[in-house]
Amino acid sequence: MITSMPTYSDDLVTLGRVLDRSMLTLISCNWFISDLRDYGDEGSFFDDEDSLGNYALLRLRLLENEIKPLQLYVAKKTKEESESFFPVELDGTGIKSVPKEINGFLNFPNGNPTDRWITYPSGLDLPYPDEEFMIAQAILKSSENKVIVWDAELYLLPKEIPDSLIEIWWRWYFYCMPSSSYFTGMLYPQTLKKDALFGWVCYGHER
């Protein structure tokens, strides 16, 4: 039985959610705008400096400029609230690596959430499951686990882990893909949405 682990402040959990949702919004909006231009569907959105498209782009850039400082601040506050339990090492992008203690708490012996996951469908001839099916599976598993639903995957986490610890550390497992230049050096954009029945639904950028 685990007896000593951090419970993180509501302020830090909220700030982390703002970071996650801001990053996900930025990459999704940039993807949408890129598709408009690639397929010639932008219409008059980018005709001149005062167009609706450029109006939106300016405001996206204002948000983009604050992502890196916010990411570093969330990392700093996570370190501060963890330091009486275990050390956290920072680097120029935030937290350098997930501490071994967190892997132990979450039962990830190889330091990866795929240590405790179930993927659907189990056969190549089966249809890709919808969110309703996945949530039903998560509820079935929730008597013994806290569960994160992400697309066609279930991640099973120990029941005794504080919700705040999961929300704080989940993001640091997911860095941007090497093929993505837009978020180089930043976290892979994803966010958790709490569900009282089983745990969380995770929304991310296309993987």
C-alpha positions in Angstrom: 0.0 0.0 0.0 1.4 3.4 -1.0 1.3 5.7 2.1 3.2 8.8 1.0 2.6 10.7 -2.3 1.9 14.3 -3.2 -1.5 15.8 -3.6 -1.3 18.9 -5.8 -3.0 22.2 -5.3 -6.2 23.0 -7.1 -4.5 26.1 -8.5 -1.8 24.0 -10.1 -4.2 21.5 -11.5 -6.3 24.4 -13.1 -3.2 26.1 -14.5 -2.1 22.8 -16.0 -5.5 22.4 -17.7 -5.2 25.9 -19.1 -1.8 24.9 -20.6 -3.1 21.7 -22.1 -6.2 23.3 -23.6 -4.2 26.3 -25.0 -1.7 24.0 -26.7 -4.4 21.8 -28.1 -6.4 24.8 -29.3 -3.3 26.3 -31.0 -2.3 23.2 -32.9 -5.9 22.4 -33.9 -6.6 26.0 -35.2 -3.3 26.1 -37.1 -4.1 22.7 -38.7 -7.6 24.0 -39.7 -6.2 27.2 -41.2 -3.5 25.2 -43.0 -6.1 22.9 -44.5 -8.2 25.9 -45.6 -5.2 27.3 -47.6 -4.1 23.9 -48.9 -7.5 23.0 -50.4 -8.3 26.5 -51.6 -11.3 26.9 -49.3 -10.2 30.1 -47.5 -12.4 32.3 -49.6 -12.0 35.9 -48.6 -10.7 35.0 -45.1 -7.1 36.1 -45.9 -7.7 38.8 -48.6 -6.0 41.6 -46.7 -4.6 42.7 -43.3 -8.1 43.4 -42.0 -9.6 40.0 -43.1 -11.2 37.6 -40.7 -8.4 35.1 -41.2 -5.6 37.5 -40.3 -7.7 38.8 -37.4 -7.8 35.3 -36.0 -4.1 34.6 -36.8 -3.0 37.6 -34.8 -4.9 36.4 -31.8 -3.5 32.9 -32.1 0.0 34.3 -32.2 -0.7 36.2 -29.0 -1.7 33.0 -27.3 1.3 31.1 -28.9 3.8 33.5 -27.4 2.6 32.7 -23.9 2.7 28.9 -24.2 6.4 28.4 -23.5 6.5 30.6 -20.4 3.4 29.0 -19.1 4.8 25.5 -19.7 8.0 26.4 -17.8 5.9 27.9 -14.9 3.8 24.8 -14.6 7.0 22.7 -14.5 8.5 25.0 -11.8 5.3 24.8 -9.6 5.2 21.0 -10.1 8.8 20.8 -8.8 8.0 23.0 -5.8 4.9 21.0 -4.8 6.8 17.7 -5.3 10.1 18.4 -3.6 9.2 17.1 -0.1 8.4 13.7 -1.7 11.0 13.3 -4.5 13.3 15.4 -6.7 12.1 16.8 -10.1 14.7 17.9 -12.6 13.9 20.8 -14.9 15.4 21.7 -18.3 14.8 24.3 -21.0 11.4 22.8 -22.0 10.0 22.1 -18.5 10.4 18.8 -16.7 13.3 16.7 -18.1 11.8 13.3 -17.3 9.1 11.7 -15.2 10.5 10.7 -11.8 10.8 7.0 -11.0 8.6 7.6 -8.0 5.7 8.6 -10.3 6.2 5.5 -12.5 6.0 3.5 -9.3 2.8 5.2 -8.1 1.1 4.7 -11.4 2.4 1.1 -11.9 4.4 1.9 -15.1 7.5 -0.3 -14.6 8.9 0.7 -18.0 8.1 4.3 -17.5 5.3 4.3 -20.1 1.5 4.5 -19.8 1.4 1.6 -22.3 2.5 -0.6 -19.4 -1.1 -0.4 -18.2 -3.4 -0.1 -21.3 -6.0 -2.0 -23.2 -6.5 -1.3 -26.9 -9.6 -2.0 -29.0 -10.5 -3.6 -31.3 -8.7 -6.8 -30.5 -9.0 -8.1 -34.1 -8.3 -6.6 -37.4 -11.8 -7.5 -38.7 -13.6 -5.6 -35.9 -14.9 -2.1 -36.3 -13.2 0.9 -34.7 -15.0 1.5 -31.4 -16.9 4.8 -30.8 -16.6 6.8 -27.6 -19.9 5.4 -26.2 -18.4 1.8 -26.4 -15.1 2.9 -24.8 -16.8 4.7 -21.9 -18.9 1.5 -21.3 -15.6 -0.5 -21.1 -14.1 2.1 -18.8 -17.0 1.9 -16.4 -16.6 -1.9 -16.3 -12.9 -1.5 -15.3 -13.6 1.3 -12.8 -14.3 -0.9 -9.8 -10.6 -1.7 -9.5 -9.0 1.2 -11.4 -9.1 4.8 -12.3 -9.4 4.8 -16.1 -8.4 7.2 -18.8 -10.1 6.8 -22.2 -8.1 8.0 -25.2 -9.6 7.1 -28.5 -9.6 3.3 -28.7 -7.4 2.9 -25.6 -8.0 2.4 -21.9 -5.2 3.3 -19.4 -5.7 1.7 -16.1 -4.4 3.5 -13.0 -4.4 2.5 -9.3 -7.5 3.5 -7.4 -5.5 4.9 -4.5 -3.7 7.6 -6.6 -4.9 11.1 -5.9 -6.7 12.6 -8.9 -4.5 15.7 -8.8 -1.3 13.5 -9.2 -2.7 11.9 -12.3 -3.7 15.3 -13.8 -0.3 16.8 -13.1 1.9 14.0 -14.3 -0.1 12.6 -17.3 1.0 15.5 -19.6 4.7 14.9 -19.0 4.6 11.4 -20.5 3.6 12.9 -23.9 6.1 15.0 -25.8 5.6 16.2 -29.3 6.3 13.7 -32.1 9.7 14.1 -33.9 7.9 14.8 -37.2 6.1 17.8 -35.8 8.1 21.1 -36.1 5.3 23.3 -34.8 5.6 22.1 -31.2 9.3 21.1 -31.2 10.5 21.3 -27.6 7.0 21.4 -26.2 4.6 18.9 -24.9 2.5 16.7 -27.2 -0.9 18.6 -27.1 -3.5 16.6 -25.1 -5.9 17.4 -22.3 -7.9 15.4 -19.7 -11.6 15.9 -19.1 -12.8 14.6 -15.7 -15.6 12.0 -15.7 -17.1 11.1 -12.3 -18.0 7.6 -13.4 -14.6 6.2 -14.2 -11.8 8.8 -14.4 -11.0 10.9 -17.5 -11.4 11.2 -21.2 -8.2 12.3 -22.9 -8.4 14.5 -26.1 -5.2 14.9 -28.1 -4.0 16.1 -31.5 -4.0 13.5 -34.3 -1.4 10.8 -33.5 
